[in-house]
Amino acid sequence: MNLITRYLSLHVQEFAGAFGRALHQPFGSLMTISVIAIALALPSGLKVMVNNARVLSGSWETAVDFTVYLEMSVDDESARTLARNIEARDDVSRVALVNRTDALADFRAYSGFGEALDVLEENPLPHALVVRPNGGAQGNVAALARELDAMDETALVQLDTEWVERLRSILELARRFVDIATVLLSLAVVVVIGNTIRLEINNRRNEIEVIKLVGGSNGYVRRPFLYLGFCYGLAGGIVAAVTIGVGLSLISYPARSLAQLYDSGYRLVGLSVEQTALLLGSGAVLGWAGAVIATARHLHRIETT
């Protein structure tokens, strides 16, 4: 138990020492942390925006609604019966009947052709069914539309969901781009921290040589630099999370105002607790990895010279 306590105490001392060395070089540490924060905030911020766009596109349930125009020979009762039968299908969520009388009244009110419609002897508009499939855009909308189009009562099916699929394809492409950017910028974080640790090793070269001469182990020599890289990465992750939060707060009001113009209550969603923890953990791990690579290379060079 004493060995474990001493071991843990030694690590705590090394971590505190690394944190103190970072504070003793405020300008250099600030520059390093800023570069790391930018490298972490860019892909994370893009990921947040892509996720918001995916949530927004997924909330457009009416985007997959399509209209079934019935034959002129279909009367009111037949139209209502047909609407109930279609709504009873497993692949249909809801069916709304647009009566031809109501449709003509709306057309007269909003089209500007009210006087021209007065000369018509009968209503030229058919009954229409607005069908909402189950599963939204993820369901087999085209197959359902084909089946309804094949009915004897159907005159025309109007389906236009291609723009939704295009949007989803664009978002998938953006997600792939963010993934690639995440990998590249993660490598940049490792390089930045590795270079910072390299400079720290060179500055303490004489101290390291003395430690090695008196029998200090490689683990003992590496430990302060590993914790220094850990501190830089963790601090960069914290600054990145704060930067993303501030950025979202700056655009949340304009986004909310835009959503209200479309009668939507949509709100931007920031980093969740899990995503924030992942960002901080990723920064710390990348910092540790950069320090491991730098110490393995440059401490070996000191030993061989």
C-alpha positions as a Markdown table, in Angstrom:
| # | Residue | x | y | z |
|---|---|---|---|---|
| 1 | Met | 0.0 | 0.0 | 0.0 |
| 2 | Asn | 2.9 | 2.4 | 0.8 |
| 3 | Leu | 4.4 | 1.7 | -2.6 |
| 4 | Ile | 1.1 | 2.5 | -4.3 |
| 5 | Thr | 0.6 | 5.7 | -2.3 |
| 6 | Arg | 4.2 | 6.8 | -3.1 |
| 7 | Tyr | 3.7 | 6.0 | -6.7 |
| 8 | Leu | 0.5 | 8.0 | -7.0 |
| 9 | Ser | 2.1 | 10.9 | -5.0 |
| 10 | Leu | 5.0 | 11.0 | -7.4 |
| 11 | His | 2.7 | 11.3 | -10.4 |
| 12 | Val | 0.7 | 14.0 | -8.7 |
| 13 | Gln | 3.9 | 15.9 | -8.0 |
| 14 | Glu | 5.0 | 15.5 | -11.6 |
| 15 | Phe | 1.7 | 16.7 | -12.9 |
| 16 | Ala | 1.8 | 19.7 | -10.6 |
| 17 | Gly | 5.3 | 20.5 | -11.7 |
| 18 | Ala | 4.4 | 20.3 | -15.4 |
| 19 | Phe | 1.4 | 22.6 | -14.7 |
| 20 | Gly | 3.7 | 25.0 | -12.9 |
| 21 | Arg | 6.3 | 25.0 | -15.7 |
| 22 | Ala | 3.5 | 25.9 | -18.2 |
| 23 | Leu | 2.5 | 28.8 | -16.0 |
| 24 | His | 6.0 | 30.1 | -15.7 |
| 25 | Gln | 6.1 | 30.6 | -19.5 |
| 26 | Pro | 2.7 | 32.3 | -20.0 |
| 27 | Phe | 3.3 | 33.7 | -23.5 |
| 28 | Gly | 4.8 | 30.6 | -25.0 |
| 29 | Ser | 2.1 | 28.4 | -23.3 |
| 30 | Leu | -0.6 | 30.7 | -24.4 |
| 31 | Met | 0.6 | 30.5 | -28.0 |
| 32 | Thr | 0.8 | 26.7 | -27.9 |
| 33 | Ile | -2.6 | 26.3 | -26.3 |
| 34 | Ser | -4.2 | 28.7 | -28.8 |
| 35 | Val | -2.9 | 26.8 | -31.8 |
| 36 | Ile | -4.1 | 23.5 | -30.2 |
| 37 | Ala | -7.5 | 25.1 | -29.4 |
| 38 | Ile | -7.9 | 26.3 | -33.0 |
| 39 | Ala | -7.0 | 22.8 | -34.4 |
| 40 | Leu | -9.5 | 21.2 | -32.1 |
| 41 | Ala | -12.3 | 23.8 | -32.4 |
| 42 | Leu | -12.4 | 23.8 | -36.2 |
| 43 | Pro | -13.5 | 20.2 | -36.8 |
| 44 | Ser | -15.5 | 20.1 | -33.6 |
| 45 | Gly | -17.4 | 23.3 | -34.5 |
| 46 | Leu | -18.0 | 22.0 | -38.1 |
| 47 | Lys | -19.3 | 18.8 | -36.6 |
| 48 | Val | -21.7 | 20.7 | -34.4 |
| 49 | Met | -23.0 | 22.7 | -37.4 |
| 50 | Val | -23.4 | 19.5 | -39.5 |
| 51 | Asn | -25.3 | 17.8 | -36.6 |
| 52 | Asn | -27.6 | 20.9 | -36.4 |
| 53 | Ala | -28.2 | 20.7 | -40.1 |
| 54 | Arg | -29.0 | 17.0 | -39.9 |
| 55 | Val | -31.4 | 17.6 | -37.0 |
| 56 | Leu | -33.1 | 20.4 | -38.9 |
| 57 | Ser | -33.5 | 18.4 | -42.1 |
| 58 | Gly | -34.8 | 15.4 | -40.1 |
| 59 | Ser | -37.4 | 17.7 | -38.5 |
| 60 | Trp | -39.0 | 18.5 | -41.9 |
| 61 | Glu | -41.6 | 15.8 | -41.7 |
| 62 | Thr | -43.8 | 17.5 | -44.2 |
| 63 | Ala | -41.0 | 17.5 | -46.8 |
| 64 | Val | -42.0 | 13.9 | -47.8 |
| 65 | Asp | -45.7 | 14.6 | -48.0 |
| 66 | Phe | -47.1 | 14.0 | -51.4 |
| 67 | Thr | -50.5 | 14.7 | -53.0 |
| 68 | Val | -52.8 | 12.2 | -54.7 |
| 69 | Tyr | -55.3 | 14.0 | -57.1 |
| 70 | Leu | -58.4 | 11.9 | -57.6 |
| 71 | Glu | -60.5 | 11.5 | -60.8 |
| 72 | Met | -63.3 | 14.0 | -61.3 |
| 73 | Ser | -65.8 | 11.1 | -61.1 |
| 74 | Val | -64.9 | 10.4 | -57.4 |
| 75 | Asp | -67.6 | 11.9 | -55.1 |
| 76 | Asp | -67.2 | 13.2 | -51.6 |
| 77 | Glu | -68.2 | 9.9 | -49.8 |
| 78 | Ser | -65.9 | 7.8 | -52.0 |
| 79 | Ala | -63.0 | 10.3 | -51.4 |
| 80 | Arg | -63.5 | 10.1 | -47.6 |
| 81 | Thr | -63.6 | 6.3 | -47.7 |
| 82 | Leu | -60.5 | 6.1 | -49.8 |
| 83 | Ala | -58.7 | 8.4 | -47.4 |
| 84 | Arg | -59.6 | 6.2 | -44.5 |
| 85 | Asn | -58.5 | 3.1 | -46.3 |
| 86 | Ile | -55.1 | 4.6 | -47.3 |
| 87 | Glu | -54.6 | 5.9 | -43.7 |
| 88 | Ala | -55.1 | 2.4 | -42.4 |
| 89 | Arg | -52.0 | 1.2 | -44.3 |
| 90 | Asp | -48.9 | 0.3 | -42.2 |
| 91 | Asp | -46.7 | 2.5 | -44.4 |
| 92 | Val | -48.9 | 5.6 | -44.1 |
| 93 | Ser | -48.8 | 7.9 | -41.1 |
| 94 | Arg | -51.6 | 10.3 | -41.9 |
| 95 | Val | -53.9 | 11.2 | -44.8 |
| 96 | Ala | -55.6 | 14.6 | -45.1 |
| 97 | Leu | -58.5 | 15.0 | -47.5 |
| 98 | Val | -58.7 | 18.3 | -49.4 |
| 99 | Asn | -62.2 | 18.7 | -50.5 |
| 100 | Arg | -62.7 | 20.1 | -54.0 |
| 101 | Thr | -65.0 | 22.8 | -52.7 |
| 102 | Asp | -62.5 | 24.0 | -50.1 |
| 103 | Ala | -59.7 | 23.8 | -52.7 |
| 104 | Leu | -61.7 | 26.1 | -55.1 |
| 105 | Ala | -62.4 | 28.5 | -52.3 |
| 106 | Asp | -58.7 | 28.8 | -51.4 |
| 107 | Phe | -57.8 | 29.1 | -55.1 |
| 108 | Arg | -60.3 | 31.9 | -55.5 |
| 109 | Ala | -59.0 | 33.7 | -52.4 |
| 110 | Tyr | -55.3 | 33.5 | -53.1 |
| 111 | Ser | -54.9 | 33.1 | -56.9 |
| 112 | Gly | -56.3 | 36.5 | -58.0 |
| 113 | Phe | -58.5 | 34.8 | -60.6 |
| 114 | Gly | -61.7 | 35.0 | -58.7 |
| 115 | Glu | -63.7 | 36.8 | -61.4 |
| 116 | Ala | -62.5 | 34.3 | -64.1 |
| 117 | Leu | -63.7 | 31.4 | -61.9 |
| 118 | Asp | -67.2 | 32.9 | -61.7 |
| 119 | Val | -67.8 | 32.2 | -65.4 |
| 120 | Leu | -67.2 | 28.5 | -64.9 |
| 121 | Glu | -70.3 | 26.4 | -64.7 |
| 122 | Glu | -68.7 | 23.7 | -62.4 |
| 123 | Asn | -65.8 | 23.2 | -60.1 |
| 124 | Pro | -62.7 | 22.2 | -62.2 |
| 125 | Leu | -60.7 | 21.0 | -59.3 |
| 126 | Pro | -60.7 | 17.3 | -58.1 |
| 127 | His | -60.6 | 16.0 | -54.6 |
| 128 | Ala | -57.0 | 15.6 | -53.3 |
| 129 | Leu | -55.4 | 13.4 | -50.6 |
| 130 | Val | -52.2 | 14.7 | -48.8 |
| 131 | Val | -50.4 | 11.6 | -47.7 |
| 132 | Arg | -47.6 | 11.5 | -45.1 |
| 133 | Pro | -45.6 | 8.2 | -45.2 |
| 134 | Asn | -44.4 | 6.4 | -42.2 |
| 135 | Gly | -40.6 | 6.7 | -41.6 |
| 136 | Gly | -40.3 | 10.1 | -43.3 |
| 137 | Ala | -37.8 | 10.5 | -46.0 |
| 138 | Gln | -36.1 | 7.3 | -44.7 |
| 139 | Gly | -39.1 | 5.2 | -45.8 |
| 140 | Asn | -39.9 | 3.8 | -49.2 |
| 141 | Val | -41.8 | 6.9 | -50.4 |
| 142 | Ala | -41.4 | 6.2 | -54.1 |
| 143 | Ala | -42.9 | 2.7 | -53.8 |
| 144 | Leu | -45.9 | 4.0 | -51.8 |
| 145 | Ala | -46.5 | 6.7 | -54.4 |
| 146 | Arg | -46.4 | 4.1 | -57.2 |
| 147 | Glu | -48.9 | 1.9 | -55.5 |
| 148 | Leu | -51.3 | 4.8 | -55.0 |
| 149 | Asp | -50.8 | 6.0 | -58.5 |
| 150 | Ala | -51.9 | 2.6 | -59.8 |
| 151 | Met | -55.4 | 2.9 | -58.2 |
| 152 | Asp | -58.4 | 3.4 | -60.4 |
| 153 | Glu | -59.5 | 6.5 | -58.5 |
| 154 | Thr | -56.1 | 8.2 | -58.9 |
| 155 | Ala | -55.6 | 10.8 | -61.7 |
| 156 | Leu | -52.2 | 12.1 | -60.7 |
| 157 | Val | -49.6 | 11.7 | -57.9 |
| 158 | Gln | -47.4 | 14.7 | -57.2 |
| 159 | Leu | -44.2 | 13.7 | -55.5 |
| 160 | Asp | -41.1 | 15.9 | -55.1 |
| 161 | Thr | -38.6 | 14.7 | -52.5 |
| 162 | Glu | -35.5 | 14.8 | -54.6 |
| 163 | Trp | -34.4 | 18.0 | -53.0 |
| 164 | Val | -34.5 | 16.4 | -49.5 |
| 165 | Glu | -32.3 | 13.5 | -50.8 |
| 166 | Arg | -29.9 | 16.1 | -52.3 |
| 167 | Leu | -29.7 | 17.9 | -49.0 |
| 168 | Arg | -29.0 | 14.6 | -47.2 |
| 169 | Ser | -26.2 | 13.8 | -49.7 |
| 170 | Ile | -24.7 | 17.2 | -49.2 |
| 171 | Leu | -24.7 | 16.7 | -45.4 |
| 172 | Glu | -23.2 | 13.2 | -45.7 |
| 173 | Leu | -20.4 | 14.7 | -47.9 |
| 174 | Ala | -19.9 | 17.5 | -45.3 |
| 175 | Arg | -19.7 | 14.8 | -42.6 |
| 176 | Arg | -17.0 | 12.9 | -44.5 |
| 177 | Phe | -15.1 | 16.2 | -45.0 |
| 178 | Val | -15.3 | 16.9 | -41.3 |
| 179 | Asp | -13.9 | 13.5 | -40.5 |
| 180 | Ile | -10.9 | 14.0 | -42.8 |
| 181 | Ala | -10.3 | 17.4 | -41.3 |
| 182 | Thr | -10.5 | 16.0 | -37.8 |
| 183 | Val | -7.8 | 13.4 | -38.6 |
| 184 | Leu | -5.5 | 16.0 | -40.3 |
| 185 | Leu | -5.9 | 18.6 | -37.5 |
| 186 | Ser | -5.4 | 15.9 | -34.9 |
| 187 | Leu | -2.0 | 15.2 | -36.5 |
| 188 | Ala | -1.3 | 18.9 | -36.5 |
| 189 | Val | -1.9 | 18.9 | -32.7 |
| 190 | Val | 0.5 | 16.1 | -32.2 |
| 191 | Val | 3.1 | 17.9 | -34.3 |
| 192 | Val | 2.7 | 21.2 | -32.4 |
| 193 | Ile | 2.9 | 19.5 | -29.0 |
| 194 | Gly | 5.8 | 17.4 | -30.2 |
| 195 | Asn | 7.7 | 20.5 | -31.3 |
| 196 | Thr | 7.0 | 22.2 | -28.0 |
| 197 | Ile | 8.2 | 19.3 | -26.0 |
| 198 | Arg | 11.3 | 19.1 | -28.2 |
| 199 | Leu | 12.2 | 22.7 | -27.3 |
| 200 | Glu | 11.6 | 21.9 | -23.6 |
| 201 | Ile | 13.9 | 18.9 | -23.8 |
| 202 | Asn | 16.6 | 21.0 | -25.4 |
| 203 | Asn | 16.3 | 23.6 | -22.7 |
| 204 | Arg | 16.7 | 21.0 | -20.0 |
| 205 | Arg | 19.3 | 19.0 | -21.8 |
| 206 | Asn | 22.0 | 19.5 | -19.1 |
| 207 | Glu | 19.5 | 18.5 | -16.3 |
| 208 | Ile | 18.5 | 15.4 | -18.2 |
| 209 | Glu | 22.2 | 14.4 | -18.7 |
| 210 | Val | 22.8 | 14.7 | -14.9 |
| 211 | Ile | 19.8 | 12.7 | -14.1 |
| 212 | Lys | 20.9 | 9.9 | -16.4 |
| 213 | Leu | 24.4 | 10.0 | -15.0 |
| 214 | Val | 23.1 | 9.4 | -11.4 |
| 215 | Gly | 21.0 | 6.5 | -12.6 |
| 216 | Gly | 17.6 | 8.1 | -13.4 |
| 217 | Ser | 15.4 | 5.8 | -15.4 |
| 218 | Asn | 13.9 | 6.7 | -18.8 |
| 219 | Gly | 10.5 | 6.7 | -17.3 |
| 220 | Tyr | 11.5 | 9.2 | -14.6 |
| 221 | Val | 13.0 | 11.4 | -17.3 |
| 222 | Arg | 10.0 | 11.2 | -19.6 |
| 223 | Arg | 7.3 | 11.7 | -17.0 |
| 224 | Pro | 7.5 | 15.5 | -16.6 |
| 225 | Phe | 7.3 | 16.0 | -20.4 |
| 226 | Leu | 4.4 | 13.6 | -20.8 |
| 227 | Tyr | 2.4 | 15.5 | -18.2 |
| 228 | Leu | 3.4 | 18.8 | -19.9 |
| 229 | Gly | 2.0 | 17.5 | -23.2 |
| 230 | Phe | -1.1 | 16.3 | -21.3 |
| 231 | Cys | -1.6 | 19.7 | -19.8 |
| 232 | Tyr | -1.2 | 21.5 | -23.1 |
| 233 | Gly | -3.7 | 19.2 | -24.8 |
| 234 | Leu | -6.2 | 19.4 | -22.0 |
| 235 | Ala | -6.0 | 23.2 | -21.9 |
| 236 | Gly | -6.4 | 23.4 | -25.6 |
| 237 | Gly | -9.5 | 21.2 | -25.4 |
| 238 | Ile | -11.0 | 23.5 | -22.7 |
| 239 | Val | -10.3 | 26.6 | -24.8 |
| 240 | Ala | -11.8 | 24.9 | -27.9 |
| 241 | Ala | -15.0 | 24.0 | -26.0 |
| 242 | Val | -15.4 | 27.5 | -24.7 |
| 243 | Thr | -14.7 | 28.9 | -28.3 |
| 244 | Ile | -17.4 | 26.7 | -29.8 |
| 245 | Gly | -19.9 | 27.7 | -27.0 |
| 246 | Val | -19.2 | 31.4 | -27.6 |
| 247 | Gly | -19.5 | 31.0 | -31.3 |
| 248 | Leu | -22.9 | 29.3 | -31.1 |
| 249 | Ser | -24.1 | 32.0 | -28.7 |
| 250 | Leu | -23.2 | 34.7 | -31.2 |
| 251 | Ile | -25.2 | 33.1 | -34.0 |
| 252 | Ser | -28.1 | 31.6 | -31.9 |
| 253 | Tyr | -30.2 | 34.8 | -32.0 |
| 254 | Pro | -30.0 | 35.3 | -35.8 |
| 255 | Ala | -30.7 | 31.5 | -36.3 |
| 256 | Arg | -33.7 | 31.7 | -34.0 |
| 257 | Ser | -35.0 | 34.8 | -35.8 |
| 258 | Leu | -34.7 | 33.0 | -39.1 |
| 259 | Ala | -36.5 | 30.0 | -37.8 |
| 260 | Gln | -39.4 | 32.1 | -36.5 |
| 261 | Leu | -39.9 | 33.5 | -40.0 |
| 262 | Tyr | -40.7 | 30.0 | -41.1 |
| 263 | Asp | -42.9 | 29.4 | -38.0 |
| 264 | Ser | -40.3 | 27.0 | -36.5 |
| 265 | Gly | -39.2 | 26.7 | -32.9 |
| 266 | Tyr | -35.9 | 25.3 | -33.9 |
| 267 | Arg | -32.9 | 26.1 | -31.7 |
| 268 | Leu | -29.2 | 25.5 | -32.3 |
| 269 | Val | -27.8 | 22.6 | -30.3 |
| 270 | Gly | -24.3 | 22.9 | -28.9 |
| 271 | Leu | -21.9 | 20.3 | -27.5 |
| 272 | Ser | -23.5 | 17.8 | -25.2 |
| 273 | Val | -21.8 | 16.7 | -22.0 |
| 274 | Glu | -20.5 | 13.6 | -23.7 |
| 275 | Gln | -19.2 | 15.5 | -26.7 |
| 276 | Thr | -17.5 | 18.0 | -24.4 |
| 277 | Ala | -15.9 | 15.2 | -22.4 |
| 278 | Leu | -14.8 | 13.6 | -25.7 |
| 279 | Leu | -13.3 | 16.9 | -26.9 |
| 280 | Leu | -11.3 | 17.4 | -23.6 |
| 281 | Gly | -10.2 | 13.8 | -23.6 |
| 282 | Ser | -9.1 | 13.9 | -27.2 |
| 283 | Gly | -7.0 | 17.0 | -26.5 |
| 284 | Ala | -5.4 | 15.4 | -23.5 |
| 285 | Val | -4.7 | 12.1 | -25.4 |
| 286 | Leu | -3.3 | 14.0 | -28.4 |
| 287 | Gly | -1.1 | 16.0 | -26.1 |
| 288 | Trp | 0.2 | 12.9 | -24.4 |
| 289 | Ala | 0.8 | 11.2 | -27.7 |
| 290 | Gly | 2.8 | 14.2 | -29.0 |
| 291 | Ala | 4.9 | 14.2 | -25.9 |
| 292 | Val | 5.5 | 10.4 | -26.2 |
| 293 | Ile | 6.7 | 10.7 | -29.7 |
| 294 | Ala | 8.9 | 13.7 | -29.0 |
| 295 | Thr | 10.5 | 12.3 | -25.8 |
| 296 | Ala | 11.2 | 8.9 | -27.5 |
| 297 | Arg | 13.0 | 10.6 | -30.3 |
| 298 | His | 14.9 | 13.3 | -28.6 |
| 299 | Leu | 15.8 | 11.5 | -25.4 |
| 300 | His | 17.3 | 8.7 | -27.4 |
| 301 | Arg | 19.4 | 11.3 | -29.3 |
| 302 | Ile | 20.7 | 12.7 | -26.0 |
| 303 | Glu | 21.7 | 9.2 | -24.8 |
| 304 | Thr | 23.6 | 8.5 | -28.0 |
| 305 | Thr | 25.6 | 11.8 | -28.1 |
